[in-house]
C-alpha cells in the first residue's frame, strides 16, 4: 500500500541551517575541519547564574506540568522586562511561555491563515514564515527587503499589498538573515497606515531586540497604541541569554486572542519545560553583565567579518545594524547561492547558508553568522577566499 500523506505536508518547508549543521557534523565525523558560520546560535555558554537556577529548580522538585500559559512568576518577570527594556505595560494574563520562538510564530500563522487568505512576510526572511504560511493554506505575500534600503521595508509598498484577503503581517527587526534594523519613521508610517485596515493583525518578531549596535534604537510595535490589540509580540531567551537549547520563548497576545493561543498550546505542547521556565526567571531578573559582554563580543566580530567579506573578490557586504548575521552580496562571483553553499562546505570546510534559504529574493547573497570566535571567523574567511581563487 502506497503512503498517502495529507497534501499540506507538501507545502511544509524547512530551516536549512539545521540541514547544513547535519552535513557539517557528518563531515567532521569523517575527520574534516569545519568552521561553523551558519547556525543562528550564540557560541557562548548559558551564564552560570542561569544554569544554577536550573539545577536548583530540579532539586526543588520542578518535575511536573505547569499551567499551559506558563508559571505566573515567569510571566510576571516577562512583564517586568518589557516595562524595563521596551517601556511598555502588559499584563501577565497576556503572556504565554512557549518552547522557543517558533511556537508563537506557528500559533499566530495557524490562527489567521487558511485557504483564501493572505499573509505578508519578510523576504529574504526567516524561512519558517513562508513555510508555515503555505502549510496553513494561506497565500504568502513577500515584503521585499532590498539591499539598497539597508534591507528595510518601504511602508508605502507594504501597505499597497494589503487587500480584503490580508489577515496577518509579519515584521522582524532586527532581522534574520540580513541584520537590518527598521527605523522608527518607517514603523510609524506602517502603523499609521494599518489603522485603515482593522482586520489585519501584526506578528512582531523581536527575538533580536537586545542585539543592536552603533546606538541603534529598538522600536517595539507595542509602542503604537492604536495597534496594541492587533499586535502579537514574539521574543524569548535563546539569542539574548545563549539559551537556544533550553527551548524557551514567549508571546504577548491581545487580550481577546490569548485564550485561543492557550488552546493551541494545550493541543500541541501542553506546556513548556518547568525547569527552563525557572531558569528564565533568573535570566530576566538576575545580573545582565553576561548579555552586555556577549553583545560587545558580537560588535567586535561584526567589524571583522564585514571587513573580511568586503575584501573577497566578487563579494560586498553592508554593515548589519543588529542580530549576529552578515548578509553578503555574492553576485560578483558568477555562482548562484546554492553553488556557493556547497563549494564553501565541501571544498573549503566552511558551513554557511545560501541566501535562497531565506526566500527567492535571497538569490545572490550568502548569510554568515558571526556567532563564533574571531580566530574562527578569520580562518573561515581565509578558506572562503582561497576556494574562489582560480585553480
MONORUR-V978288 format. One record per pair of residues at least 4 apart in sequence whose ideal C-beta (glycine too) atoms are under 8 Angstrom apart, sorted by the first residue. I is the first residue (numbers start at 1). J is the second residue. D is the distance in Angstrom with one decimal. If there is no record, write none. Layout:
BEGIN
i & j & d
I & J & D
I & J & D
END
This chain:
BEGIN
i & j & d
5 & 9 & 4.4
5 & 10 & 7.6
7 & 11 & 7.5
8 & 12 & 7.1
8 & 135 & 5.6
8 & 137 & 7.1
11 & 131 & 7.8
11 & 134 & 3.9
11 & 135 & 5.0
12 & 131 & 5.9
12 & 134 & 7.3
12 & 135 & 5.0
13 & 127 & 6.0
13 & 128 & 7.6
13 & 130 & 6.6
13 & 131 & 3.4
13 & 134 & 7.2
14 & 18 & 7.3
14 & 19 & 6.6
14 & 127 & 7.2
14 & 131 & 7.0
15 & 19 & 7.7
15 & 127 & 5.4
15 & 128 & 6.1
15 & 357 & 7.9
16 & 20 & 6.0
16 & 127 & 6.7
16 & 353 & 5.8
16 & 354 & 7.1
16 & 357 & 3.7
17 & 21 & 6.3
17 & 38 & 5.6
17 & 39 & 5.3
17 & 40 & 6.1
17 & 353 & 5.7
17 & 357 & 7.5
18 & 22 & 6.6
18 & 39 & 7.9
19 & 23 & 6.6
20 & 24 & 6.1
20 & 38 & 4.9
20 & 39 & 7.8
20 & 341 & 7.2
20 & 345 & 6.8
20 & 351 & 5.3
20 & 352 & 7.6
20 & 353 & 6.2
21 & 25 & 6.3
21 & 36 & 7.8
21 & 38 & 6.7
21 & 39 & 5.5
21 & 351 & 7.2
22 & 26 & 6.4
23 & 27 & 6.5
23 & 345 & 6.3
23 & 351 & 7.6
24 & 28 & 6.4
24 & 34 & 4.7
24 & 36 & 6.3
24 & 38 & 7.2
24 & 345 & 6.6
24 & 351 & 4.2
25 & 29 & 6.4
26 & 30 & 7.0
27 & 32 & 4.1
27 & 34 & 5.6
27 & 345 & 7.3
27 & 346 & 7.8
27 & 349 & 7.4
28 & 32 & 5.9
28 & 33 & 7.7
28 & 34 & 5.3
32 & 349 & 5.8
33 & 349 & 5.3
34 & 345 & 7.6
34 & 349 & 5.1
34 & 350 & 7.3
34 & 351 & 5.8
35 & 349 & 6.4
35 & 350 & 4.8
35 & 351 & 6.9
35 & 372 & 7.4
35 & 376 & 5.3
35 & 379 & 5.7
35 & 380 & 3.8
35 & 383 & 6.6
36 & 351 & 5.1
36 & 369 & 7.8
36 & 372 & 6.2
36 & 376 & 7.5
37 & 350 & 6.0
37 & 351 & 6.2
37 & 352 & 5.5
37 & 368 & 4.8
37 & 369 & 5.3
37 & 370 & 7.4
37 & 372 & 6.1
37 & 376 & 7.7
37 & 377 & 7.1
37 & 380 & 5.0
38 & 351 & 4.1
38 & 352 & 5.4
38 & 353 & 5.1
38 & 367 & 7.6
38 & 369 & 6.0
39 & 351 & 7.7
39 & 369 & 6.3
39 & 371 & 7.5
40 & 176 & 6.3
40 & 239 & 7.6
40 & 324 & 7.6
40 & 325 & 7.2
40 & 369 & 6.0
40 & 371 & 7.2
41 & 238 & 7.5
41 & 242 & 7.8
41 & 244 & 4.4
41 & 371 & 6.2
42 & 239 & 6.6
42 & 242 & 4.1
42 & 244 & 7.2
42 & 294 & 6.1
42 & 324 & 7.3
42 & 371 & 5.1
43 & 371 & 5.1
43 & 372 & 5.3
43 & 373 & 6.9
44 & 242 & 4.4
44 & 290 & 7.7
44 & 294 & 5.4
44 & 297 & 7.8
45 & 51 & 7.8
45 & 242 & 6.5
46 & 50 & 5.2
46 & 51 & 5.4
46 & 241 & 6.5
46 & 242 & 5.2
46 & 243 & 5.3
46 & 246 & 7.1
46 & 279 & 7.9
47 & 51 & 7.2
47 & 241 & 6.6
47 & 242 & 7.3
47 & 283 & 7.5
47 & 286 & 7.8
47 & 287 & 7.9
47 & 290 & 3.9
48 & 52 & 6.0
49 & 53 & 6.6
49 & 282 & 5.9
49 & 286 & 5.0
49 & 287 & 6.5
50 & 54 & 6.8
50 & 241 & 6.3
50 & 243 & 7.1
50 & 279 & 5.0
50 & 282 & 5.2
50 & 283 & 4.9
50 & 286 & 7.0
51 & 55 & 6.5
51 & 279 & 7.3
52 & 56 & 6.3
52 & 282 & 7.8
53 & 57 & 6.4
53 & 278 & 5.9
53 & 279 & 4.7
53 & 281 & 7.1
53 & 282 & 3.6
53 & 283 & 7.9
53 & 286 & 7.6
54 & 58 & 6.8
54 & 246 & 7.8
54 & 275 & 5.2
54 & 276 & 7.1
54 & 278 & 6.7
54 & 279 & 4.0
55 & 59 & 6.6
56 & 60 & 5.8
56 & 278 & 7.7
57 & 62 & 4.3
57 & 274 & 7.0
57 & 275 & 4.6
57 & 278 & 3.8
57 & 279 & 6.7
58 & 62 & 6.7
58 & 63 & 7.5
58 & 275 & 5.7
62 & 274 & 4.2
62 & 275 & 5.3
62 & 277 & 7.9
62 & 278 & 5.7
63 & 274 & 7.0
64 & 274 & 6.6
65 & 270 & 6.4
65 & 271 & 5.4
65 & 274 & 7.5
66 & 70 & 6.2
66 & 71 & 5.2
66 & 271 & 4.8
66 & 272 & 7.0
66 & 274 & 5.1
66 & 277 & 6.4
67 & 71 & 7.0
67 & 72 & 7.5
67 & 271 & 6.7
68 & 96 & 7.6
68 & 262 & 5.2
68 & 265 & 4.9
68 & 266 & 5.0
68 & 270 & 6.8
68 & 271 & 5.3
69 & 75 & 6.7
69 & 93 & 7.9
69 & 95 & 7.0
69 & 96 & 4.6
69 & 97 & 6.7
69 & 258 & 7.5
69 & 262 & 5.6
69 & 265 & 7.3
70 & 74 & 5.1
70 & 75 & 5.5
70 & 95 & 7.1
70 & 96 & 6.3
70 & 97 & 2.8
70 & 98 & 7.9
70 & 250 & 7.4
70 & 271 & 7.1
70 & 272 & 5.9
70 & 277 & 5.9
71 & 75 & 7.1
71 & 97 & 7.3
71 & 274 & 7.3
71 & 277 & 5.1
71 & 278 & 7.3
71 & 281 & 7.9
72 & 76 & 6.1
72 & 92 & 6.2
73 & 77 & 6.5
73 & 278 & 8.0
73 & 281 & 5.7
74 & 78 & 6.5
74 & 97 & 5.4
74 & 277 & 4.7
74 & 278 & 7.6
74 & 280 & 5.5
74 & 281 & 5.5
75 & 79 & 6.7
75 & 92 & 4.0
75 & 93 & 7.9
75 & 95 & 4.2
75 & 96 & 7.9
75 & 97 & 6.6
75 & 250 & 7.8
76 & 80 & 6.5
76 & 92 & 5.2
77 & 81 & 6.4
77 & 280 & 7.2
77 & 281 & 4.9
77 & 284 & 4.4
77 & 285 & 5.6
78 & 82 & 6.4
78 & 90 & 8.0
78 & 92 & 7.6
78 & 95 & 5.0
78 & 97 & 7.7
78 & 250 & 5.4
78 & 252 & 7.7
78 & 284 & 6.9
79 & 83 & 6.4
79 & 89 & 7.7
79 & 90 & 5.4
79 & 91 & 6.9
79 & 92 & 5.5
79 & 95 & 6.6
80 & 84 & 6.3
80 & 284 & 6.9
80 & 285 & 7.3
81 & 85 & 5.8
81 & 284 & 4.7
82 & 86 & 4.9
82 & 88 & 5.5
82 & 89 & 7.8
82 & 90 & 5.5
82 & 222 & 7.6
82 & 233 & 8.0
82 & 252 & 7.1
83 & 87 & 7.0
83 & 88 & 6.7
83 & 89 & 6.0
85 & 209 & 7.2
85 & 210 & 7.2
86 & 209 & 7.6
86 & 218 & 7.6
86 & 220 & 4.5
86 & 222 & 6.3
86 & 223 & 7.7
87 & 223 & 7.9
88 & 220 & 6.3
88 & 222 & 4.5
88 & 223 & 6.7
90 & 94 & 5.2
90 & 95 & 6.7
90 & 222 & 7.3
90 & 252 & 5.2
91 & 95 & 7.8
91 & 255 & 7.8
93 & 255 & 7.4
93 & 258 & 6.6
94 & 252 & 5.4
94 & 253 & 5.5
94 & 254 & 7.4
94 & 255 & 6.1
94 & 258 & 5.6
95 & 250 & 5.8
95 & 251 & 7.3
95 & 252 & 5.6
95 & 253 & 7.8
96 & 104 & 7.6
96 & 250 & 6.5
96 & 251 & 5.2
96 & 253 & 6.5
96 & 258 & 6.7
96 & 261 & 5.5
96 & 262 & 6.3
96 & 265 & 6.3
97 & 248 & 7.2
97 & 249 & 7.6
97 & 250 & 5.2
97 & 271 & 8.0
97 & 272 & 4.8
97 & 277 & 5.9
97 & 280 & 7.5
98 & 103 & 3.8
98 & 104 & 5.7
98 & 107 & 7.9
98 & 236 & 8.0
98 & 249 & 5.1
98 & 250 & 6.4
98 & 251 & 6.3
98 & 265 & 6.6
98 & 269 & 6.9
98 & 272 & 5.8
99 & 103 & 6.1
99 & 247 & 4.1
99 & 248 & 6.9
99 & 249 & 7.1
99 & 269 & 5.8
99 & 272 & 5.0
99 & 273 & 6.7
99 & 276 & 7.8
100 & 236 & 6.5
100 & 238 & 6.6
100 & 247 & 4.6
100 & 248 & 6.9
100 & 249 & 4.8
101 & 105 & 6.6
101 & 205 & 7.3
101 & 207 & 5.1
101 & 234 & 5.9
101 & 235 & 7.6
101 & 236 & 4.9
101 & 238 & 6.5
101 & 249 & 4.4
102 & 106 & 5.7
102 & 128 & 6.1
102 & 249 & 7.7
103 & 107 & 6.0
103 & 249 & 6.9
103 & 251 & 7.7
103 & 265 & 7.2
103 & 268 & 7.2
103 & 269 & 6.5
104 & 108 & 6.3
104 & 203 & 7.8
104 & 232 & 6.9
104 & 234 & 4.4
104 & 249 & 6.3
104 & 250 & 7.2
104 & 251 & 3.5
104 & 261 & 7.9
105 & 109 & 6.3
105 & 128 & 6.2
105 & 129 & 7.1
105 & 132 & 6.6
105 & 203 & 6.9
105 & 205 & 6.9
105 & 234 & 6.2
106 & 110 & 6.1
106 & 128 & 8.0
106 & 132 & 5.9
106 & 264 & 7.9
106 & 268 & 7.8
107 & 111 & 5.9
107 & 251 & 7.1
107 & 261 & 5.2
107 & 264 & 4.5
107 & 265 & 7.2
108 & 112 & 6.6
108 & 168 & 6.6
108 & 201 & 7.7
108 & 203 & 4.6
108 & 232 & 5.1
108 & 234 & 7.8
108 & 251 & 7.6
108 & 261 & 8.0
109 & 113 & 5.0
109 & 119 & 6.6
109 & 129 & 7.7
109 & 132 & 4.4
109 & 133 & 5.9
109 & 135 & 7.9
109 & 136 & 5.3
109 & 138 & 7.6
109 & 168 & 6.9
109 & 203 & 7.6
110 & 132 & 7.4
110 & 136 & 5.4
110 & 264 & 6.8
111 & 257 & 7.2
111 & 260 & 6.1
111 & 261 & 7.3
111 & 264 & 7.1
112 & 117 & 6.8
112 & 119 & 6.7
112 & 136 & 7.8
112 & 138 & 7.4
112 & 167 & 4.1
112 & 168 & 4.3
112 & 201 & 6.3
113 & 117 & 5.9
113 & 119 & 5.6
113 & 132 & 7.6
113 & 133 & 5.8
113 & 136 & 2.9
113 & 137 & 6.1
113 & 138 & 3.4
113 & 167 & 6.8
113 & 168 & 7.0
114 & 136 & 6.3
114 & 137 & 4.9
114 & 138 & 6.2
115 & 137 & 4.3
115 & 138 & 7.6
116 & 165 & 6.5
117 & 137 & 7.7
117 & 138 & 4.6
117 & 139 & 7.2
117 & 165 & 5.4
117 & 166 & 7.5
117 & 167 & 4.7
118 & 138 & 6.1
118 & 139 & 4.7
118 & 140 & 7.9
118 & 141 & 5.0
118 & 163 & 7.1
118 & 165 & 4.5
118 & 166 & 4.9
118 & 167 & 6.9
119 & 133 & 4.7
119 & 136 & 7.7
119 & 138 & 4.9
119 & 139 & 7.4
119 & 140 & 6.2
119 & 141 & 6.7
119 & 166 & 7.5
119 & 167 & 6.2
119 & 168 & 4.5
119 & 169 & 7.4
119 & 170 & 6.9
120 & 141 & 4.7
120 & 142 & 7.7
120 & 143 & 5.3
120 & 158 & 6.6
120 & 161 & 5.7
120 & 162 & 7.4
120 & 166 & 6.5
120 & 168 & 7.3
120 & 169 & 4.5
120 & 170 & 6.7
121 & 125 & 5.9
121 & 129 & 4.1
121 & 130 & 6.0
121 & 133 & 6.2
121 & 140 & 5.9
121 & 141 & 7.2
121 & 142 & 6.6
121 & 143 & 6.2
121 & 170 & 4.4
122 & 126 & 7.5
122 & 129 & 6.9
122 & 142 & 7.7
122 & 143 & 5.1
122 & 145 & 5.6
122 & 153 & 7.2
122 & 170 & 6.5
122 & 171 & 7.4
122 & 172 & 5.4
122 & 175 & 6.6
122 & 359 & 7.9
123 & 130 & 7.3
123 & 142 & 3.7
123 & 143 & 6.4
123 & 144 & 6.3
123 & 145 & 6.7
123 & 358 & 7.4
123 & 359 & 3.7
123 & 360 & 7.0
123 & 361 & 4.7
123 & 362 & 7.7
124 & 145 & 6.1
124 & 151 & 7.8
124 & 177 & 5.9
124 & 178 & 6.4
124 & 327 & 7.4
124 & 355 & 6.1
124 & 358 & 3.8
124 & 359 & 4.6
124 & 361 & 5.2
124 & 362 & 3.8
124 & 365 & 7.0
125 & 129 & 5.5
125 & 130 & 7.5
125 & 143 & 7.8
125 & 145 & 7.1
125 & 170 & 7.6
125 & 172 & 6.1
125 & 175 & 7.0
125 & 176 & 7.4
125 & 177 & 7.6
125 & 358 & 5.9
125 & 359 & 6.0
126 & 172 & 6.4
126 & 176 & 5.1
126 & 177 & 7.6
126 & 205 & 7.2
126 & 358 & 7.1
127 & 131 & 6.0
127 & 357 & 5.8
127 & 358 & 5.8
127 & 359 & 7.3
128 & 132 & 5.7
129 & 133 & 6.4
129 & 140 & 7.6
129 & 170 & 5.4
130 & 134 & 6.4
130 & 140 & 4.9
130 & 359 & 6.3
131 & 135 & 6.3
132 & 136 & 6.2
133 & 138 & 5.2
133 & 139 & 7.6
133 & 140 & 4.2
134 & 138 & 7.7
134 & 140 & 6.1
138 & 167 & 7.1
138 & 168 & 8.0
139 & 165 & 7.4
141 & 161 & 5.6
141 & 166 & 7.5
142 & 359 & 6.5
142 & 360 & 7.9
142 & 361 & 6.7
143 & 153 & 5.2
143 & 157 & 8.0
143 & 158 & 5.5
143 & 161 & 7.3
143 & 169 & 7.7
143 & 170 & 7.8
144 & 153 & 7.3
144 & 157 & 7.1
144 & 361 & 6.1
145 & 149 & 7.7
145 & 151 & 4.5
145 & 152 & 6.8
145 & 153 & 6.1
145 & 175 & 7.2
145 & 178 & 6.2
145 & 180 & 6.4
145 & 361 & 7.1
146 & 151 & 6.9
147 & 151 & 6.3
147 & 318 & 6.5
147 & 329 & 6.3
149 & 153 & 7.8
149 & 154 & 6.7
150 & 180 & 5.6
150 & 181 & 7.8
150 & 318 & 6.5
150 & 321 & 7.4
151 & 175 & 6.5
151 & 178 & 3.7
151 & 179 & 7.4
151 & 180 & 3.3
151 & 318 & 7.4
151 & 327 & 6.9
152 & 173 & 8.0
152 & 180 & 5.3
152 & 181 & 7.4
152 & 182 & 4.9
152 & 183 & 6.9
152 & 186 & 6.1
153 & 157 & 7.1
153 & 158 & 5.4
153 & 182 & 6.7
153 & 186 & 6.7
153 & 190 & 7.7
154 & 158 & 6.8
154 & 186 & 7.4
155 & 159 & 6.2
155 & 186 & 5.0
155 & 187 & 7.7
155 & 189 & 3.9
155 & 190 & 4.1
155 & 193 & 6.3
156 & 160 & 6.4
156 & 189 & 7.2
156 & 193 & 7.7
157 & 161 & 7.1
158 & 162 & 7.7
158 & 169 & 7.2
158 & 190 & 6.1
158 & 193 & 8.0
159 & 190 & 6.9
159 & 193 & 4.2
159 & 194 & 7.4
161 & 166 & 7.3
162 & 166 & 4.6
162 & 169 & 7.7
162 & 197 & 5.3
162 & 200 & 6.1
166 & 197 & 7.1
166 & 199 & 7.6
166 & 200 & 5.3
167 & 199 & 7.0
167 & 200 & 6.7
167 & 201 & 6.8
168 & 200 & 7.0
168 & 201 & 5.2
168 & 202 & 7.4
168 & 203 & 6.1
169 & 194 & 7.5
169 & 200 & 5.9
169 & 201 & 7.3
169 & 202 & 5.2
169 & 203 & 7.4
170 & 202 & 7.8
170 & 203 & 4.7
170 & 205 & 6.7
171 & 182 & 7.4
171 & 187 & 7.9
171 & 202 & 6.3
171 & 203 & 7.1
171 & 204 & 5.0
171 & 205 & 6.6
171 & 221 & 6.3
172 & 176 & 6.6
172 & 205 & 4.2
172 & 206 & 7.9
173 & 180 & 7.0
173 & 181 & 5.6
173 & 182 & 4.1
173 & 187 & 7.7
173 & 206 & 7.1
173 & 208 & 8.0
173 & 218 & 7.7
173 & 219 & 7.6
173 & 322 & 7.5
174 & 179 & 6.3
174 & 180 & 7.0
174 & 181 & 5.0
174 & 208 & 4.1
174 & 209 & 7.2
174 & 211 & 6.2
174 & 212 & 6.2
174 & 216 & 7.9
174 & 218 & 7.5
174 & 320 & 7.8
174 & 321 & 6.5
174 & 322 & 2.6
174 & 323 & 4.6
175 & 179 & 6.5
175 & 180 & 4.5
175 & 181 & 7.5
175 & 182 & 7.9
175 & 208 & 7.5
175 & 322 & 7.4
175 & 323 & 6.7
176 & 207 & 8.0
176 & 208 & 7.0
176 & 323 & 5.9
176 & 325 & 6.2
176 & 358 & 7.9
177 & 325 & 5.2
177 & 327 & 5.4
177 & 353 & 7.1
177 & 355 & 7.3
177 & 357 & 8.0
177 & 358 & 4.8
177 & 362 & 7.2
177 & 367 & 4.1
178 & 320 & 6.8
178 & 325 & 7.0
178 & 327 & 4.4
179 & 320 & 2.3
179 & 321 & 6.2
179 & 322 & 5.7
179 & 323 & 4.8
179 & 324 & 7.7
179 & 325 & 5.0
179 & 326 & 6.7
179 & 327 & 6.3
180 & 320 & 6.9
180 & 321 & 6.5
180 & 322 & 7.6
181 & 212 & 6.6
181 & 216 & 5.1
181 & 218 & 7.8
181 & 321 & 3.7
181 & 322 & 4.8
182 & 186 & 5.4
182 & 187 & 5.5
182 & 219 & 7.4
183 & 187 & 7.2
183 & 219 & 7.7
184 & 188 & 5.9
184 & 217 & 6.5
184 & 219 & 4.7
185 & 189 & 6.4
186 & 190 & 6.4
187 & 191 & 6.2
187 & 219 & 5.2
187 & 221 & 6.8
187 & 224 & 7.6
188 & 192 & 6.2
188 & 224 & 7.2
189 & 193 & 6.4
190 & 194 & 6.3
191 & 195 & 7.3
191 & 221 & 7.1
191 & 224 & 3.8
191 & 226 & 7.1
191 & 227 & 5.4
193 & 197 & 7.7
194 & 200 & 6.0
194 & 202 & 7.1
194 & 227 & 6.0
194 & 230 & 7.6
195 & 226 & 5.2
195 & 227 & 7.4
198 & 230 & 7.7
200 & 230 & 7.1
201 & 230 & 4.7
201 & 231 & 7.3
201 & 232 & 6.8
201 & 254 & 8.0
202 & 221 & 5.8
202 & 227 & 6.3
202 & 230 & 6.1
202 & 231 & 4.8
202 & 232 & 6.9
203 & 232 & 4.9
203 & 234 & 6.4
204 & 220 & 6.9
204 & 221 & 3.9
204 & 222 & 7.4
204 & 231 & 5.8
204 & 232 & 6.9
204 & 233 & 5.3
204 & 234 & 6.7
205 & 234 & 4.6
206 & 218 & 7.2
206 & 220 & 6.1
206 & 221 & 7.7
206 & 233 & 6.3
206 & 234 & 6.5
206 & 235 & 5.2
207 & 234 & 6.3
207 & 235 & 5.7
207 & 236 & 5.9
207 & 238 & 7.0
207 & 239 & 5.7
207 & 249 & 7.6
208 & 212 & 7.9
208 & 239 & 5.8
208 & 322 & 5.5
208 & 323 & 4.3
209 & 218 & 4.7
209 & 220 & 7.1
209 & 235 & 6.5
209 & 240 & 7.9
210 & 218 & 7.7
210 & 239 & 7.7
210 & 240 & 4.6
210 & 291 & 6.2
210 & 295 & 7.0
211 & 239 & 6.4
211 & 240 & 7.2
211 & 295 & 6.1
211 & 298 & 6.5
211 & 322 & 5.4
211 & 323 & 5.4
211 & 324 & 6.4
212 & 216 & 4.3
212 & 217 & 7.5
212 & 218 & 5.7
212 & 321 & 6.7
212 & 322 & 4.6
213 & 295 & 7.9
213 & 298 & 7.8
213 & 299 & 5.3
213 & 302 & 6.5
213 & 320 & 7.8
213 & 321 & 6.2
213 & 322 & 6.6
214 & 321 & 6.7
216 & 321 & 4.8
216 & 322 & 6.3
218 & 322 & 7.9
219 & 223 & 6.3
220 & 233 & 7.0
221 & 227 & 6.7
221 & 231 & 5.2
221 & 233 & 7.2
222 & 228 & 6.3
222 & 231 & 6.0
222 & 233 & 6.0
222 & 252 & 7.3
224 & 228 & 7.2
224 & 231 & 7.6
227 & 231 & 5.2
228 & 254 & 7.4
229 & 254 & 4.6
229 & 255 & 7.2
229 & 256 & 7.1
230 & 254 & 6.5
231 & 254 & 7.0
232 & 251 & 6.0
232 & 252 & 7.1
232 & 253 & 5.6
232 & 254 & 7.1
232 & 257 & 7.2
233 & 251 & 6.6
233 & 252 & 4.0
234 & 249 & 7.1
234 & 250 & 8.0
234 & 251 & 5.7
235 & 249 & 6.8
235 & 250 & 6.0
235 & 252 & 7.8
236 & 240 & 8.0
236 & 248 & 6.0
236 & 249 & 2.9
236 & 250 & 6.0
237 & 241 & 4.8
237 & 243 & 4.3
237 & 246 & 6.6
237 & 248 & 4.5
237 & 249 & 6.9
237 & 280 & 5.4
237 & 283 & 5.6
238 & 242 & 7.9
238 & 243 & 5.5
238 & 244 & 4.5
238 & 246 & 7.6
238 & 248 & 7.1
238 & 249 & 6.8
239 & 244 & 7.7
239 & 323 & 7.7
239 & 324 & 7.9
240 & 283 & 7.9
240 & 291 & 5.9
241 & 283 & 4.6
241 & 290 & 7.4
241 & 291 & 6.8
242 & 290 & 7.9
242 & 294 & 6.6
243 & 248 & 5.9
243 & 276 & 7.8
243 & 279 & 7.5
243 & 280 & 7.8
243 & 283 & 6.9
246 & 273 & 7.6
246 & 276 & 4.5
246 & 279 & 6.5
246 & 280 & 7.7
247 & 272 & 7.5
247 & 273 & 6.7
247 & 276 & 6.4
248 & 272 & 6.7
248 & 273 & 7.5
248 & 276 & 4.6
248 & 277 & 7.0
248 & 279 & 7.6
248 & 280 & 5.1
251 & 261 & 6.5
253 & 257 & 4.7
253 & 258 & 4.3
253 & 261 & 5.1
254 & 258 & 7.3
257 & 261 & 5.9
258 & 262 & 6.2
259 & 263 & 6.7
260 & 264 & 6.8
261 & 265 & 6.5
262 & 266 & 6.4
263 & 267 & 6.3
264 & 268 & 6.1
265 & 269 & 5.6
265 & 270 & 7.4
265 & 271 & 7.1
266 & 270 & 6.2
272 & 276 & 6.5
272 & 277 & 5.9
273 & 277 & 6.7
274 & 278 & 6.8
275 & 279 & 6.5
276 & 280 & 6.3
277 & 281 & 7.1
278 & 282 & 7.3
279 & 283 & 6.5
280 & 284 & 6.5
281 & 285 & 5.9
282 & 286 & 4.6
288 & 292 & 6.3
289 & 293 & 6.2
290 & 294 & 6.3
291 & 295 & 6.3
292 & 296 & 6.3
293 & 297 & 6.5
294 & 298 & 6.4
295 & 299 & 6.3
296 & 300 & 6.7
297 & 301 & 6.3
298 & 302 & 6.1
298 & 324 & 4.9
298 & 370 & 6.6
298 & 371 & 7.2
299 & 303 & 7.3
300 & 304 & 6.9
300 & 374 & 7.1
301 & 305 & 6.1
301 & 324 & 7.6
301 & 370 & 4.3
301 & 372 & 7.5
301 & 374 & 5.9
301 & 377 & 6.0
302 & 306 & 6.2
302 & 319 & 7.0
302 & 320 & 6.6
302 & 324 & 7.5
302 & 326 & 7.2
302 & 370 & 5.8
303 & 307 & 6.3
303 & 319 & 7.8
304 & 308 & 6.2
304 & 370 & 7.7
304 & 374 & 5.8
304 & 377 & 5.8
304 & 378 & 6.9
305 & 309 & 6.1
305 & 317 & 8.0
305 & 326 & 5.1
305 & 368 & 6.1
305 & 370 & 4.5
305 & 377 & 5.2
305 & 381 & 7.1
306 & 310 & 6.3
306 & 317 & 5.3
306 & 318 & 7.8
306 & 319 & 5.1
306 & 320 & 7.7
306 & 326 & 5.8
307 & 311 & 6.5
308 & 312 & 7.1
308 & 377 & 7.0
308 & 378 & 6.8
308 & 381 & 3.8
309 & 315 & 5.2
309 & 316 & 7.7
309 & 317 & 4.0
309 & 326 & 6.0
309 & 328 & 4.7
309 & 368 & 6.9
309 & 381 & 7.0
310 & 315 & 6.6
310 & 316 & 6.1
310 & 317 & 5.5
311 & 315 & 7.9
311 & 381 & 7.9
311 & 385 & 7.6
312 & 381 & 7.1
312 & 384 & 6.3
312 & 385 & 5.1
312 & 388 & 6.7
313 & 332 & 7.2
313 & 333 & 7.7
313 & 385 & 7.9
313 & 388 & 6.6
314 & 330 & 6.3
314 & 331 & 7.7
314 & 332 & 3.5
314 & 333 & 3.6
314 & 334 & 7.2
314 & 388 & 6.6
315 & 328 & 5.3
315 & 329 & 6.8
315 & 330 & 5.7
315 & 332 & 6.7
315 & 333 & 7.3
316 & 328 & 7.0
316 & 329 & 4.6
316 & 332 & 7.1
317 & 326 & 5.4
317 & 327 & 7.3
317 & 328 & 4.2
317 & 329 & 6.7
318 & 327 & 7.4
320 & 325 & 6.3
320 & 326 & 6.0
320 & 327 & 7.0
324 & 369 & 6.0
324 & 370 & 5.3
324 & 371 & 4.7
325 & 367 & 5.4
325 & 368 & 6.9
325 & 369 & 5.6
325 & 370 & 7.3
326 & 367 & 7.4
326 & 368 & 4.7
326 & 370 & 6.2
327 & 355 & 7.1
327 & 365 & 5.4
327 & 366 & 7.6
327 & 367 & 5.5
327 & 368 & 7.9
328 & 365 & 6.3
328 & 366 & 5.2
328 & 367 & 7.8
328 & 368 & 6.3
329 & 364 & 6.3
329 & 365 & 5.8
330 & 335 & 7.3
330 & 337 & 6.9
330 & 340 & 5.8
330 & 355 & 7.8
330 & 364 & 6.3
330 & 365 & 6.2
330 & 366 & 5.2
331 & 364 & 4.0
331 & 365 & 8.0
333 & 340 & 6.7
333 & 388 & 6.2
335 & 339 & 4.3
335 & 340 & 5.2
335 & 343 & 7.1
336 & 340 & 7.2
336 & 354 & 8.0
336 & 356 & 7.8
336 & 363 & 6.6
336 & 364 & 7.8
337 & 341 & 6.4
337 & 354 & 3.7
337 & 355 & 4.5
337 & 356 & 4.9
337 & 357 & 7.9
337 & 362 & 6.6
337 & 363 & 5.6
337 & 364 & 6.6
337 & 365 & 6.3
337 & 366 & 6.1
338 & 342 & 6.6
338 & 354 & 4.8
338 & 356 & 6.2
339 & 343 & 6.1
340 & 344 & 6.0
340 & 352 & 7.4
340 & 354 & 6.7
340 & 366 & 5.7
341 & 345 & 6.4
341 & 352 & 5.9
341 & 353 & 6.6
341 & 354 & 4.1
341 & 366 & 7.1
342 & 346 & 5.6
343 & 347 & 5.2
343 & 348 & 6.8
343 & 387 & 5.8
344 & 348 & 4.8
344 & 350 & 4.5
344 & 351 & 7.5
344 & 352 & 5.1
344 & 366 & 7.9
344 & 383 & 7.6
344 & 384 & 5.8
344 & 387 & 6.3
345 & 349 & 7.3
345 & 350 & 6.6
345 & 351 & 5.5
345 & 352 & 7.3
347 & 387 & 5.2
348 & 383 & 4.0
348 & 384 & 5.7
348 & 386 & 7.0
348 & 387 & 3.9
349 & 383 & 6.0
350 & 380 & 4.7
350 & 383 & 5.1
350 & 384 & 5.6
350 & 387 & 7.8
352 & 366 & 5.3
352 & 367 & 6.7
352 & 368 & 5.7
352 & 384 & 7.8
353 & 357 & 5.2
353 & 358 & 7.7
353 & 366 & 6.9
353 & 367 & 4.4
353 & 369 & 8.0
354 & 362 & 7.2
354 & 366 & 6.4
354 & 367 & 7.9
355 & 362 & 3.0
355 & 363 & 6.1
355 & 364 & 6.5
355 & 365 & 3.2
355 & 366 & 5.8
355 & 367 & 6.5
356 & 360 & 6.5
356 & 362 & 5.0
356 & 363 & 5.2
357 & 362 & 6.8
357 & 367 & 7.6
358 & 362 & 4.4
358 & 367 & 7.0
368 & 380 & 7.8
370 & 377 & 6.0
372 & 376 & 4.5
372 & 377 & 5.7
372 & 380 & 7.6
373 & 377 & 6.8
374 & 378 & 6.3
375 & 379 & 6.3
376 & 380 & 6.0
377 & 381 & 6.4
378 & 382 & 6.4
379 & 383 & 6.6
380 & 384 & 6.3
381 & 385 & 6.2
382 & 386 & 6.4
383 & 387 & 6.2
384 & 388 & 6.8
385 & 389 & 7.1
END
